Amino acid sequence: MLQSSHRLTVAMMPNLSHLAINGGAKAVKQALPPMYPGGMRVGAEEEEAVIEVIRSKRLFRYYGPNPGKSKTDELETAFSARIGARHALAVSSGSAALVCALIALGAGPGDEVIVPAYTWIASASAVLAAGAVPILAEVDESLTLDPADVARKITRHTRVIMAVHMRGAPCNMDGLSALARQHGIKLLEDVAQAAGASYRGAHLGSIGHAGAFSFQYNKIITCGEGGMVTTNDFELFRRTAMYHDVIGGIRNGVPPAKILPGVNLRMSELQAAVALVQFRRLDSLLAEMRQHNHALKASMADVSRRKGITFRKQNDAEGDTDICLVFYLPQPATAQRVVAALAAEGLPATVLHRPGYGDYHVYCNWLPIVDKRTWSVNGGPWRWHEGPVEYPRDQCPRTLDLLSRAVHIDISPDLTRENIEEMAAALNKVLDALA
Ligand SMILES: Cc1ncc(COP(=O)(O)O)c(C=O)c1O
């Protein structure tokens, strides 16, 4: 439903009757595909792969009636080769990947982990699950961690910087790697939204000490739920494997005197079978999204120049997955008017932050975290931390300002040429009139 205030404001402006929000013809006539890149491709190959696992009765990676290489092993081998990291460990979800990696990196009670103020809440929740506390840092125009603010947030308690490659695009890995090196801090890449992306020729997930991927249904490739940890460090791999499986230490040759307790966050063979088929689709999905996004952006070149509209900053445009198009308007109110008008044209778009709209991607809406709620009556991570840590809702004003002016549009690989043409027409029509 369009908010009446938008309709009113737009209606009061002169010469805008051609906009669909004012009763004009819609620019987008054909329905746009849903944004489940790998999910929409699930079909006969995934079906066959699952049936093969079921017929083999080998549902568990480590044993079953039929010997031979497991699907999970196969997935890990293929994934580590594609990502260019020496080791890959499949786990049950992206959250599991983050928790395993954080714990393997030694983050725990008393430690701080720097996370961006704009990420899915799961990034920060994983820090709490490891027993450490999240410290929030601003994002810059790339919508990823601003190294300058990270530098300001580093204390003697900082154990890990979590570089979240948000909305498919790489962080400033040179800046973050330099900080990590300089301060002897670990760098963990959250690649949940950016599988297959790169930074200056290096694949994301191979640059920091570890990478964490998600194969949840929303992600570029999916097996419903699933995840992967990648690392170049064998000892770190062994620690991750040991935590993700109660006898992972024994299975991975950790000396008995060094075995630590773990839990079970393993991937099943059924998940791995689907993920393996999806993995083979990764490069073509990326190529399609890139082509669509470039075409759409090119169509906006003239209007964006005339109207002073800026696109999301890219730390390495060539490495972007192009899962979305993001541009900034000068004022939050303009961004909201544009989004309402685009919706009326048939083009769903969102402003990335609106006060009062509780999107769990924006830190001030992470109520369980910013209110420091804990499961145990005696405190949890914040009590173990030396000194108070507070989360005022306005602590990252730059992030809130950028998000409240950012217009976001999904770029599905399934968009057709007609879709792109109609989307371009809607964008040009609305921005010309309202920006
Ligand atoms: C940036 C980010 N980190 C972590 C996660 C957690 O992944 P999962 O849902 O597989 O636990 C997600 C996705 O939901 C995410 O978008």
The ligand as an SDF file (V2000), in Angstrom:
LIG
                    3D

 16 16  0  0  0  0  0  0  0  0999 V2000
   25.7510  -10.9610    6.4610 C   0  0  0  0  0  0  0  0  0  0  0  0
   25.1970  -12.2380    7.0230 C   0  0  0  0  0  0  0  0  0  0  0  0
   25.8920  -12.8970    7.9650 N   0  0  0  0  0  0  0  0  0  0  0  0
   25.4510  -14.0530    8.4840 C   0  0  0  0  0  0  0  0  0  0  0  0
   24.2700  -14.6230    8.0700 C   0  0  0  0  0  0  0  0  0  0  0  0
   23.8080  -15.8840    8.7190 C   0  0  0  0  0  0  0  0  0  0  0  0
   23.6550  -16.9410    7.8240 O   0  0  0  0  0  0  0  0  0  0  0  0
   22.6100  -18.0990    8.1470 P   0  0  0  0  0  0  0  0  0  0  0  0
   21.2400  -17.5540    7.9420 O   0  0  0  0  0  0  0  0  0  0  0  0
   22.9720  -19.1690    7.1610 O   0  0  0  0  0  0  0  0  0  0  0  0
   22.8460  -18.5260    9.5490 O   0  0  0  0  0  0  0  0  0  0  0  0
   23.5200  -13.9870    7.0670 C   0  0  0  0  0  0  0  0  0  0  0  0
   22.2700  -14.5330    6.4980 C   0  0  0  0  0  0  0  0  0  0  0  0
   21.2920  -14.7930    6.9400 O   0  0  0  0  0  0  0  0  0  0  0  0
   23.9840  -12.7540    6.5460 C   0  0  0  0  0  0  0  0  0  0  0  0
   23.2980  -12.0910    5.6180 O   0  0  0  0  0  0  0  0  0  0  0  0
  1  2  1  0
  2  3  1  0
  2 15  2  0
  3  4  2  0
  4  5  1  0
  5  6  1  0
  5 12  2  0
  6  7  1  0
  7  8  1  0
  8  9  2  0
  8 10  1  0
  8 11  1  0
 12 13  1  0
 12 15  1  0
 13 14  2  0
 15 16  1  0
M  END
$$$$
